[in-house]
Amino acid sequence: MARPDLNLLVTLDVLLQEGNVTRAAERLRLSPSAMSRALARLRETTGDPLLVRAGRGLVRTPHALELVERVSRLVQDAEALLSPADTVDLGALSRTFTLRTSDGFVESFGPDLISSVLEQAPGVRLRFLQKTNTDAASLRDGTVDLEIGVAGENIREIHSEPVFRDRFVGVVRMGHPVTHTTITPKRYASGGHIRVSRRGLERGLVDQALTLAGLEREIVVVVGGFAAALALARASDLIATVPERQTRNLRNDLWTFPLPIPTPEVTVSMLWHPRLDVDPAHRWLRTCVRRLSGETDETVELPGSGLA
């Protein structure tokens, strides 16, 4: 059996609504003869005359009357299916979003993000995964919906959007000897240091800046995350150097100071796969992240204040 021409559904819908070949032709911008040919095809396809002569007009057959609402719903559903999805009912949304971030982002921005999401969309759940590398495979295969961090150089088709800029600051325990002195480049470099590196590397942007100043710091320990670095700094005389904004809440009981050497800022971005670019729910999530973690006028207090 030949497959029916589904384009005839739109024609059938209009014909059943109008009950008139001429008016149906006008709505679809067809000639009356073209509409008459379409009606003949519909009669052949359905095995029913659909519209029959009654005086000077046409009336629907019983089968046509049964089809009116069904065909109308089918056409509306098809139009919705093939139209751009630009809205989402947040109150009815039931979905789990997986975000890959640093522990610092979760600590600093997670509570506000969760609160905002639950207020707008109670059926949404957030799942945070630790960012351990810059590989985009999890974005491509769909195991991660949104990544927040420093974009790698080789992200190819992955979409990215800068969210905020961050700068490095030094952190020590309260009462540390450096809290009572002027922190010069030499004094900073002479202390024992905690280095944060997911890949276990012992040199980074701060070390490059020190090299330009003719200095070198002693890396005592290398850890994989900001929280671990700050925990060690809290319990020792070691110096942790971490991004300011991403460790905001982690440093509440620690002493923070601006680095005495110029270091480049880092740009923290959102990254996602193109298949989610126009998804209304994902666009809403990106808006939430953008609004809650966007740029502010935060500044670091000068040494001696004891405040971050």
Secondary structure as a PSIPRED ss2 file (coil, helix, strand):
# PSIPRED VFORMAT (PSIPRED V4.0)

   1 M C   1.000  0.000  0.000
   2 A C   1.000  0.000  0.000
   3 R C   1.000  0.000  0.000
   4 P C   1.000  0.000  0.000
   5 D C   1.000  0.000  0.000
   6 L C   1.000  0.000  0.000
   7 N C   1.000  0.000  0.000
   8 L H   0.000  1.000  0.000
   9 L H   0.000  1.000  0.000
  10 V H   0.000  1.000  0.000
  11 T H   0.000  1.000  0.000
  12 L H   0.000  1.000  0.000
  13 D H   0.000  1.000  0.000
  14 V H   0.000  1.000  0.000
  15 L H   0.000  1.000  0.000
  16 L H   0.000  1.000  0.000
  17 Q H   0.000  1.000  0.000
  18 E H   0.000  1.000  0.000
  19 G C   1.000  0.000  0.000
  20 N C   1.000  0.000  0.000
  21 V H   0.000  1.000  0.000
  22 T H   0.000  1.000  0.000
  23 R H   0.000  1.000  0.000
  24 A H   0.000  1.000  0.000
  25 A H   0.000  1.000  0.000
  26 E H   0.000  1.000  0.000
  27 R H   0.000  1.000  0.000
  28 L C   1.000  0.000  0.000
  29 R C   1.000  0.000  0.000
  30 L C   1.000  0.000  0.000
  31 S C   1.000  0.000  0.000
  32 P H   0.000  1.000  0.000
  33 S H   0.000  1.000  0.000
  34 A H   0.000  1.000  0.000
  35 M H   0.000  1.000  0.000
  36 S H   0.000  1.000  0.000
  37 R H   0.000  1.000  0.000
  38 A H   0.000  1.000  0.000
  39 L H   0.000  1.000  0.000
  40 A H   0.000  1.000  0.000
  41 R H   0.000  1.000  0.000
  42 L H   0.000  1.000  0.000
  43 R H   0.000  1.000  0.000
  44 E H   0.000  1.000  0.000
  45 T H   0.000  1.000  0.000
  46 T H   0.000  1.000  0.000
  47 G C   1.000  0.000  0.000
  48 D C   1.000  0.000  0.000
  49 P C   1.000  0.000  0.000
  50 L C   1.000  0.000  0.000
  51 L E   0.000  0.000  1.000
  52 V E   0.000  0.000  1.000
  53 R E   0.000  0.000  1.000
  54 A E   0.000  0.000  1.000
  55 G C   1.000  0.000  0.000
  56 R C   1.000  0.000  0.000
  57 G E   0.000  0.000  1.000
  58 L E   0.000  0.000  1.000
  59 V E   0.000  0.000  1.000
  60 R E   0.000  0.000  1.000
  61 T C   1.000  0.000  0.000
  62 P H   0.000  1.000  0.000
  63 H H   0.000  1.000  0.000
  64 A H   0.000  1.000  0.000
  65 L H   0.000  1.000  0.000
  66 E H   0.000  1.000  0.000
  67 L H   0.000  1.000  0.000
  68 V H   0.000  1.000  0.000
  69 E H   0.000  1.000  0.000
  70 R H   0.000  1.000  0.000
  71 V H   0.000  1.000  0.000
  72 S H   0.000  1.000  0.000
  73 R H   0.000  1.000  0.000
  74 L H   0.000  1.000  0.000
  75 V H   0.000  1.000  0.000
  76 Q H   0.000  1.000  0.000
  77 D H   0.000  1.000  0.000
  78 A H   0.000  1.000  0.000
  79 E H   0.000  1.000  0.000
  80 A H   0.000  1.000  0.000
  81 L H   0.000  1.000  0.000
  82 L H   0.000  1.000  0.000
  83 S C   1.000  0.000  0.000
  84 P C   1.000  0.000  0.000
  85 A C   1.000  0.000  0.000
  86 D C   1.000  0.000  0.000
  87 T C   1.000  0.000  0.000
  88 V C   1.000  0.000  0.000
  89 D C   1.000  0.000  0.000
  90 L H   0.000  1.000  0.000
  91 G H   0.000  1.000  0.000
  92 A H   0.000  1.000  0.000
  93 L C   1.000  0.000  0.000
  94 S C   1.000  0.000  0.000
  95 R E   0.000  0.000  1.000
  96 T E   0.000  0.000  1.000
  97 F E   0.000  0.000  1.000
  98 T E   0.000  0.000  1.000
  99 L E   0.000  0.000  1.000
 100 R E   0.000  0.000  1.000
 101 T E   0.000  0.000  1.000
 102 S C   1.000  0.000  0.000
 103 D H   0.000  1.000  0.000
 104 G H   0.000  1.000  0.000
 105 F H   0.000  1.000  0.000
 106 V H   0.000  1.000  0.000
 107 E H   0.000  1.000  0.000
 108 S H   0.000  1.000  0.000
 109 F H   0.000  1.000  0.000
 110 G H   0.000  1.000  0.000
 111 P H   0.000  1.000  0.000
 112 D H   0.000  1.000  0.000
 113 L H   0.000  1.000  0.000
 114 I H   0.000  1.000  0.000
 115 S H   0.000  1.000  0.000
 116 S H   0.000  1.000  0.000
 117 V H   0.000  1.000  0.000
 118 L H   0.000  1.000  0.000
 119 E H   0.000  1.000  0.000
 120 Q H   0.000  1.000  0.000
 121 A C   1.000  0.000  0.000
 122 P C   1.000  0.000  0.000
 123 G C   1.000  0.000  0.000
 124 V E   0.000  0.000  1.000
 125 R E   0.000  0.000  1.000
 126 L E   0.000  0.000  1.000
 127 R E   0.000  0.000  1.000
 128 F E   0.000  0.000  1.000
 129 L E   0.000  0.000  1.000
 130 Q E   0.000  0.000  1.000
 131 K C   1.000  0.000  0.000
 132 T C   1.000  0.000  0.000
 133 N C   1.000  0.000  0.000
 134 T C   1.000  0.000  0.000
 135 D C   1.000  0.000  0.000
 136 A C   1.000  0.000  0.000
 137 A H   0.000  1.000  0.000
 138 S H   0.000  1.000  0.000
 139 L H   0.000  1.000  0.000
 140 R H   0.000  1.000  0.000
 141 D C   1.000  0.000  0.000
 142 G C   1.000  0.000  0.000
 143 T C   1.000  0.000  0.000
 144 V C   1.000  0.000  0.000
 145 D C   1.000  0.000  0.000
 146 L E   0.000  0.000  1.000
 147 E E   0.000  0.000  1.000
 148 I E   0.000  0.000  1.000
 149 G E   0.000  0.000  1.000
 150 V C   1.000  0.000  0.000
 151 A C   1.000  0.000  0.000
 152 G C   1.000  0.000  0.000
 153 E C   1.000  0.000  0.000
 154 N C   1.000  0.000  0.000
 155 I C   1.000  0.000  0.000
 156 R C   1.000  0.000  0.000
 157 E C   1.000  0.000  0.000
 158 I C   1.000  0.000  0.000
 159 H E   0.000  0.000  1.000
 160 S E   0.000  0.000  1.000
 161 E E   0.000  0.000  1.000
 162 P E   0.000  0.000  1.000
 163 V E   0.000  0.000  1.000
 164 F E   0.000  0.000  1.000
 165 R E   0.000  0.000  1.000
 166 D E   0.000  0.000  1.000
 167 R C   1.000  0.000  0.000
 168 F E   0.000  0.000  1.000
 169 V E   0.000  0.000  1.000
 170 G E   0.000  0.000  1.000
 171 V E   0.000  0.000  1.000
 172 V E   0.000  0.000  1.000
 173 R E   0.000  0.000  1.000
 174 M C   1.000  0.000  0.000
 175 G C   1.000  0.000  0.000
 176 H C   1.000  0.000  0.000
 177 P H   0.000  1.000  0.000
 178 V H   0.000  1.000  0.000
 179 T H   0.000  1.000  0.000
 180 H H   0.000  1.000  0.000
 181 T C   1.000  0.000  0.000
 182 T C   1.000  0.000  0.000
 183 I C   1.000  0.000  0.000
 184 T C   1.000  0.000  0.000
 185 P H   0.000  1.000  0.000
 186 K H   0.000  1.000  0.000
 187 R H   0.000  1.000  0.000
 188 Y H   0.000  1.000  0.000
 189 A H   0.000  1.000  0.000
 190 S H   0.000  1.000  0.000
 191 G C   1.000  0.000  0.000
 192 G E   0.000  0.000  1.000
 193 H E   0.000  0.000  1.000
 194 I E   0.000  0.000  1.000
 195 R E   0.000  0.000  1.000
 196 V E   0.000  0.000  1.000
 197 S C   1.000  0.000  0.000
 198 R C   1.000  0.000  0.000
 199 R C   1.000  0.000  0.000
 200 G C   1.000  0.000  0.000
 201 L C   1.000  0.000  0.000
 202 E C   1.000  0.000  0.000
 203 R C   1.000  0.000  0.000
 204 G C   1.000  0.000  0.000
 205 L H   0.000  1.000  0.000
 206 V H   0.000  1.000  0.000
 207 D H   0.000  1.000  0.000
 208 Q H   0.000  1.000  0.000
 209 A H   0.000  1.000  0.000
 210 L H   0.000  1.000  0.000
 211 T H   0.000  1.000  0.000
 212 L H   0.000  1.000  0.000
 213 A C   1.000  0.000  0.000
 214 G C   1.000  0.000  0.000
 215 L C   1.000  0.000  0.000
 216 E C   1.000  0.000  0.000
 217 R C   1.000  0.000  0.000
 218 E E   0.000  0.000  1.000
 219 I E   0.000  0.000  1.000
 220 V E   0.000  0.000  1.000
 221 V E   0.000  0.000  1.000
 222 V E   0.000  0.000  1.000
 223 V E   0.000  0.000  1.000
 224 G C   1.000  0.000  0.000
 225 G C   1.000  0.000  0.000
 226 F H   0.000  1.000  0.000
 227 A H   0.000  1.000  0.000
 228 A H   0.000  1.000  0.000
 229 A H   0.000  1.000  0.000
 230 L H   0.000  1.000  0.000
 231 A H   0.000  1.000  0.000
 232 L H   0.000  1.000  0.000
 233 A H   0.000  1.000  0.000
 234 R H   0.000  1.000  0.000
 235 A C   1.000  0.000  0.000
 236 S C   1.000  0.000  0.000
 237 D C   1.000  0.000  0.000
 238 L C   1.000  0.000  0.000
 239 I E   0.000  0.000  1.000
 240 A E   0.000  0.000  1.000
 241 T E   0.000  0.000  1.000
 242 V E   0.000  0.000  1.000
 243 P E   0.000  0.000  1.000
 244 E C   1.000  0.000  0.000
 245 R H   0.000  1.000  0.000
 246 Q H   0.000  1.000  0.000
 247 T H   0.000  1.000  0.000
 248 R C   1.000  0.000  0.000
 249 N H   0.000  1.000  0.000
 250 L H   0.000  1.000  0.000
 251 R H   0.000  1.000  0.000
 252 N C   1.000  0.000  0.000
 253 D C   1.000  0.000  0.000
 254 L E   0.000  0.000  1.000
 255 W E   0.000  0.000  1.000
 256 T E   0.000  0.000  1.000
 257 F E   0.000  0.000  1.000
 258 P E   0.000  0.000  1.000
 259 L C   1.000  0.000  0.000
 260 P C   1.000  0.000  0.000
 261 I C   1.000  0.000  0.000
 262 P C   1.000  0.000  0.000
 263 T C   1.000  0.000  0.000
 264 P C   1.000  0.000  0.000
 265 E C   1.000  0.000  0.000
 266 V E   0.000  0.000  1.000
 267 T E   0.000  0.000  1.000
 268 V E   0.000  0.000  1.000
 269 S E   0.000  0.000  1.000
 270 M E   0.000  0.000  1.000
 271 L E   0.000  0.000  1.000
 272 W E   0.000  0.000  1.000
 273 H C   1.000  0.000  0.000
 274 P H   0.000  1.000  0.000
 275 R H   0.000  1.000  0.000
 276 L H   0.000  1.000  0.000
 277 D C   1.000  0.000  0.000
 278 V C   1.000  0.000  0.000
 279 D C   1.000  0.000  0.000
 280 P H   0.000  1.000  0.000
 281 A H   0.000  1.000  0.000
 282 H H   0.000  1.000  0.000
 283 R H   0.000  1.000  0.000
 284 W H   0.000  1.000  0.000
 285 L H   0.000  1.000  0.000
 286 R H   0.000  1.000  0.000
 287 T H   0.000  1.000  0.000
 288 C H   0.000  1.000  0.000
 289 V H   0.000  1.000  0.000
 290 R H   0.000  1.000  0.000
 291 R H   0.000  1.000  0.000
 292 L H   0.000  1.000  0.000
 293 S H   0.000  1.000  0.000
 294 G C   1.000  0.000  0.000
 295 E C   1.000  0.000  0.000
 296 T C   1.000  0.000  0.000
 297 D C   1.000  0.000  0.000
 298 E C   1.000  0.000  0.000
 299 T C   1.000  0.000  0.000
 300 V C   1.000  0.000  0.000
 301 E C   1.000  0.000  0.000
 302 L C   1.000  0.000  0.000
 303 P C   1.000  0.000  0.000
 304 G C   1.000  0.000  0.000
 305 S C   1.000  0.000  0.000
 306 G C   1.000  0.000  0.000
 307 L C   1.000  0.000  0.000
 308 A C   1.000  0.000  0.000
